[in-house]
């Protein structure tokens, strides 16, 4: 039986939250005054990645699927460097995801701190999925009818004030759990959620956890996010899934 391929992308946004917001580590920043921008924005980045990805034959034949998280730096010249797997699925899929990121040939607008270009870290989740029904319909989604959830739509949901406002909101709302601080527990928590048709946040859950205390705090903050401008497909509001990586790091 022929297998159909669906490759979907999660939120193309790095969210790194520290005990101090503007934490600098080895000259690499996670939150800066002006974040790096891909030519054409997030939608263009999603489209370019989708156009480059080729589902590995071995993974397809063995029914291997999953979400690969890749971290990379946008340097002072706007070039991508030091791309590596933050969380892998399978060697063949990991290799392909890494190849695609390294193959992006467009220079970013570099991030700036106090008016000076700096290196900024990003995390990109790329989901490899075999989905016959979605492929038949030509949609990057799962579910049916009113419960259908999209990964990529014509008009993506927008947080009030944009991505920078989302980063700042989470940074301000998040509290590093005392028990985690005492035990020196740190790491990156990935939270997935759905922006509903009315703009509310629903179905928030831990995609990849670190520790119960950190996971609980990350989930609390995401569940409390204010209303978004909902995503639209063919002019109609639809449910769209996002994944937000939140990094807890002790100074």
ChimeraX attribute file (.defattr): number of C-alpha atoms within 10 A of each C-alpha:
attribute: neighborCount
match mode: 1-to-1
recipient: residues
	/A:1	3
	/A:2	6
	/A:3	12
	/A:4	14
	/A:5	19
	/A:6	21
	/A:7	24
	/A:8	20
	/A:9	23
	/A:10	22
	/A:11	19
	/A:12	19
	/A:13	18
	/A:14	23
	/A:15	25
	/A:16	25
	/A:17	25
	/A:18	21
	/A:19	15
	/A:20	11
	/A:21	15
	/A:22	16
	/A:23	18
	/A:24	15
	/A:25	9
	/A:26	6
	/A:27	9
	/A:28	15
	/A:29	22
	/A:30	22
	/A:31	26
	/A:32	21
	/A:33	13
	/A:34	17
	/A:35	23
	/A:36	24
	/A:37	16
	/A:38	17
	/A:39	13
	/A:40	9
	/A:41	12
	/A:42	15
	/A:43	17
	/A:44	12
	/A:45	17
	/A:46	18
	/A:47	12
	/A:48	17
	/A:49	20
	/A:50	15
	/A:51	11
	/A:52	15
	/A:53	18
	/A:54	15
	/A:55	19
	/A:56	16
	/A:57	12
	/A:58	11
	/A:59	16
	/A:60	18
	/A:61	10
	/A:62	8
	/A:63	11
	/A:64	17
	/A:65	20
	/A:66	16
	/A:67	23
	/A:68	24
	/A:69	22
	/A:70	20
	/A:71	19
	/A:72	22
	/A:73	22
	/A:74	27
	/A:75	22
	/A:76	18
	/A:77	14
	/A:78	21
	/A:79	17
	/A:80	24
	/A:81	15
	/A:82	11
	/A:83	18
	/A:84	19
	/A:85	17
	/A:86	15
	/A:87	14
	/A:88	17
	/A:89	17
	/A:90	15
	/A:91	11
	/A:92	16
	/A:93	27
	/A:94	22
	/A:95	16
	/A:96	18
	/A:97	29
	/A:98	19
	/A:99	14
	/A:100	17
	/A:101	21
	/A:102	16
	/A:103	13
	/A:104	14
	/A:105	11
	/A:106	13
	/A:107	15
	/A:108	19
	/A:109	19
	/A:110	22
	/A:111	26
	/A:112	19
	/A:113	16
	/A:114	9
	/A:115	10
	/A:116	11
	/A:117	19
	/A:118	24
	/A:119	27
	/A:120	26
	/A:121	25
	/A:122	23
	/A:123	22
	/A:124	25
	/A:125	25
	/A:126	24
	/A:127	20
	/A:128	25
	/A:129	20
	/A:130	20
	/A:131	17
	/A:132	14
	/A:133	16
	/A:134	18
	/A:135	16
	/A:136	11
	/A:137	9
	/A:138	10
	/A:139	16
	/A:140	18
	/A:141	23
	/A:142	14
	/A:143	11
	/A:144	10
	/A:145	7
	/A:146	9
	/A:147	11
	/A:148	12
	/A:149	19
	/A:150	25
	/A:151	21
	/A:152	24
	/A:153	19
	/A:154	11
	/A:155	17
	/A:156	22
	/A:157	25
	/A:158	16
	/A:159	19
	/A:160	13
	/A:161	9
	/A:162	11
	/A:163	15
	/A:164	16
	/A:165	12
	/A:166	17
	/A:167	20
	/A:168	15
	/A:169	15
	/A:170	19
	/A:171	21
	/A:172	12
	/A:173	14
	/A:174	20
	/A:175	16
	/A:176	18
	/A:177	15
	/A:178	12
	/A:179	11
	/A:180	16
	/A:181	15
	/A:182	8
	/A:183	8
	/A:184	10
	/A:185	17
	/A:186	17
	/A:187	14
	/A:188	22
	/A:189	25
	/A:190	22
	/A:191	21
	/A:192	21
	/A:193	20
	/A:194	22
	/A:195	27
	/A:196	23
	/A:197	19
	/A:198	14
	/A:199	21
	/A:200	17
	/A:201	23
	/A:202	17
	/A:203	11
	/A:204	18
	/A:205	20
	/A:206	18
	/A:207	15
	/A:208	14
	/A:209	17
	/A:210	16
	/A:211	14
	/A:212	10
	/A:213	15
	/A:214	26
	/A:215	21
	/A:216	15
	/A:217	17
	/A:218	28
	/A:219	20
	/A:220	15
	/A:221	16
	/A:222	22
	/A:223	17
	/A:224	13
	/A:225	16
	/A:226	13
	/A:227	15
	/A:228	19
	/A:229	18
	/A:230	22
	/A:231	25
	/A:232	19
	/A:233	15
	/A:234	9
	/A:235	9
	/A:236	10
	/A:237	19
	/A:238	25
	/A:239	27
	/A:240	26
	/A:241	24
	/A:242	21
	/A:243	24
	/A:244	26
	/A:245	25
	/A:246	25
	/A:247	20
	/A:248	24
	/A:249	18
	/A:250	15
	/A:251	9
